Amino acid sequence: MVRIGDPSLFIRKNTELLPSPLVPEIRLHVASDALPLWEMTEEELEQAGLPPPFWAFAWAGGQALARYILDHPNVVRGKRVLDFGAGSGLDGIAAAMSGAAFVLSADIDHFSGEAIRLNAEVNYVSLLVSTDDLVGQPNRGWDVVLVGDMCYEQPLAGRIESWLRGFAGAGVTVLIGDPGRTYLPKSGMELLATYNVETTRALEDNDVRRTNVWRLLKE
């Protein structure tokens, strides 16, 4: 049985430090099929007091967005970046590696917050972490907002889209990495890049997901 005490110790004991398939420059603490965290059911997670460990996987949308950032560093270089719904912190780490002036990686899961700190440390980058719910909050000076794989359920996706449209309308660059989730905005999007991302059938219905990077346009 997985036991939870100190979040940092828990993450170190129940993950492996591995490169991301599409972004091998970045290593993350991830769950693997050799560790019990990988196989825990939602009921077992709840009994253990652990939210679903979204932070323990390199999701396709986040990988595609991180790849795009590393390949196009001018998108973030010298700018203030928000990595929203950060999970493992992959996209925020990519932004920091690409020369962003400031990165805030935000996720309401406190285990995610600790995973981001650990992942930033092993990749030798500096960023800040927030576990506040930022949806609906005004811009705090961000030039770029990164959103990896967050359009998987309603009404969350609707709330996020409305909030992000406000940023885009004010001139903020809003980039979304998405492998075709159901609630991705259907219009007002510019396609920037497409990648084939290796995944696992424990997370997805295919071993490879065709994944796009989009820029959210002004309404």
C-alpha positions in Angstrom: 0.0 0.0 0.0 1.3 3.4 -0.9 1.7 5.5 2.2 1.7 9.3 2.1 3.7 11.4 4.5 6.0 14.1 3.3 5.0 14.9 -0.3 8.6 15.3 -1.4 9.6 11.9 0.0 6.4 10.3 -1.4 7.2 11.6 -4.9 10.8 10.5 -4.8 9.8 7.0 -3.6 6.9 6.4 -6.0 8.3 7.8 -9.2 11.3 7.3 -11.5 13.3 10.1 -13.0 13.0 9.7 -16.7 13.3 11.8 -19.9 10.0 12.8 -21.6 9.6 10.9 -25.0 9.1 14.0 -27.1 11.3 16.3 -24.9 14.3 14.2 -23.9 16.1 17.4 -22.8 13.8 17.4 -19.7 13.6 14.7 -17.1 10.6 14.3 -14.8 9.6 12.3 -11.8 7.0 10.1 -13.4 5.0 7.0 -12.4 6.1 3.8 -14.2 4.7 0.3 -14.5 7.3 -0.8 -12.0 5.8 1.2 -9.2 2.5 0.9 -7.3 1.4 4.4 -7.9 0.9 3.5 -11.6 -1.7 0.8 -10.8 -3.7 2.5 -8.0 -7.4 2.8 -8.7 -9.4 6.0 -8.0 -10.8 4.3 -4.9 -7.4 3.4 -3.6 -6.1 6.9 -4.3 -9.0 8.3 -2.3 -8.4 5.9 0.6 -4.7 7.0 0.6 -5.7 10.7 0.7 -4.1 11.3 -2.7 -5.7 13.2 -5.5 -5.4 11.7 -9.0 -1.7 12.0 -9.7 -1.9 14.0 -13.0 1.5 15.4 -12.0 3.1 11.9 -12.4 2.7 11.7 -16.2 4.0 13.6 -19.2 0.7 14.2 -21.0 0.7 14.5 -24.7 -0.5 18.1 -24.9 2.1 19.2 -22.4 4.9 17.4 -24.3 3.9 19.0 -27.6 3.8 22.4 -26.1 7.2 21.9 -24.4 8.7 20.8 -27.7 7.3 23.8 -29.4 8.7 26.2 -26.8 12.2 24.6 -26.9 12.2 24.8 -30.7 10.9 28.4 -30.8 12.5 30.0 -27.7 11.7 33.5 -28.9 8.1 32.9 -27.9 9.1 33.1 -24.2 12.6 34.6 -24.1 12.8 37.6 -21.9 9.0 37.3 -21.1 6.9 36.7 -18.0 5.3 33.3 -18.4 2.4 31.5 -16.6 2.3 27.7 -16.9 -1.3 27.1 -16.0 -2.6 23.6 -14.9 1.1 22.8 -14.7 1.0 19.2 -13.5 4.6 18.0 -13.6 5.8 21.5 -14.5 7.1 20.4 -17.9 6.0 23.5 -19.9 7.2 25.9 -17.3 10.6 24.1 -17.2 10.8 24.4 -21.0 10.0 28.1 -20.8 12.7 28.6 -18.1 15.2 26.7 -20.2 14.3 28.8 -23.2 15.2 32.1 -21.4 11.9 33.3 -19.9 12.5 36.2 -17.6 10.0 34.8 -15.0 8.0 31.6 -14.8 5.1 30.8 -12.5 3.9 27.2 -12.6 0.4 27.0 -11.2 -1.6 23.9 -10.2 -4.2 23.6 -7.4 -2.9 20.1 -6.5 -0.3 20.5 -3.7 1.4 17.3 -4.7 1.8 18.8 -8.2 3.4 21.9 -6.6 6.0 19.7 -4.9 6.6 17.7 -8.0 7.2 20.9 -10.0 9.8 22.0 -7.5 11.6 18.7 -7.6 11.4 18.6 -11.4 12.7 22.2 -11.8 15.6 21.3 -9.4 16.7 18.2 -11.4 16.6 20.3 -14.6 18.6 23.1 -13.1 16.0 25.9 -13.7 14.4 28.4 -11.4 10.7 29.1 -11.3 8.0 29.9 -8.8 5.1 27.6 -7.9 1.5 28.5 -7.0 -1.3 26.2 -5.8 -3.9 29.0 -5.8 -6.9 28.8 -8.1 -6.1 31.4 -10.7 -9.1 31.0 -13.0 -10.9 34.3 -13.2 -8.0 36.2 -11.6 -6.7 39.3 -13.5 -3.4 39.3 -15.3 -0.4 39.7 -13.0 1.9 40.9 -15.7 2.1 37.7 -17.8 3.2 38.1 -21.4 2.6 34.4 -22.3 0.2 31.8 -20.8 0.9 28.1 -21.5 -1.9 25.5 -21.2 -1.0 21.8 -21.7 -3.9 19.3 -21.9 -6.5 21.0 -19.9 -9.6 20.7 -22.1 -10.7 17.2 -20.9 -13.9 18.0 -19.0 -16.7 20.5 -18.6 -17.4 22.9 -17.0 -13.7 23.5 -16.2 -12.8 23.9 -19.9 -15.5 26.5 -20.4 -14.3 28.5 -17.4 -10.7 28.3 -18.6 -11.6 29.3 -22.2 -13.5 32.4 -21.1 -10.7 33.5 -18.8 -8.0 32.9 -21.4 -9.9 34.7 -24.1 -9.7 37.8 -22.0 -5.9 37.5 -21.9 -5.7 36.9 -25.6 -7.9 40.0 -26.2 -5.5 42.1 -24.1 -2.5 41.0 -26.2 -1.2 38.1 -24.1 0.1 35.1 -26.1 -1.9 32.1 -25.1 -0.6 28.7 -26.3 -2.5 25.5 -25.9 -1.1 22.0 -26.3 -3.9 19.4 -27.0 -4.2 15.9 -28.5 -7.8 16.3 -29.5 -9.6 16.5 -26.2 -13.4 16.8 -26.3 -13.7 20.3 -24.9 -10.9 22.1 -26.9 -12.3 25.4 -28.2 -13.9 24.8 -31.7 -13.0 28.2 -33.1 -10.8 31.2 -32.7 -7.6 29.1 -32.8 -4.5 29.3 -35.0 -2.6 26.0 -35.5 1.1 26.4 -34.9 2.5 22.9 -35.0 1.6 19.2 -34.9 3.6 16.4 -33.3 3.2 12.6 -32.9 3.7 12.0 -29.2 4.5 8.6 -27.7 2.0 7.8 -24.9 0.9 4.7 -23.0 -2.3 2.8 -23.1 -2.6 3.3 -19.4 -3.4 7.0 -20.2 -4.6 7.1 -23.8 -6.3 4.9 -26.3 -3.3 4.8 -28.6 0.4 4.3 -28.3 1.0 7.6 -30.3 -1.3 10.6 -30.2 -1.3 13.3 -32.9 -1.1 16.4 -30.9 -1.4 20.1 -31.9 -0.1 23.4 -30.5 -2.6 26.2 -30.9 -2.6 29.9 -30.3 -5.8 31.3 -28.9 -7.0 34.3 -30.9 -8.8 37.4 -29.8 -12.6 37.1 -29.9 
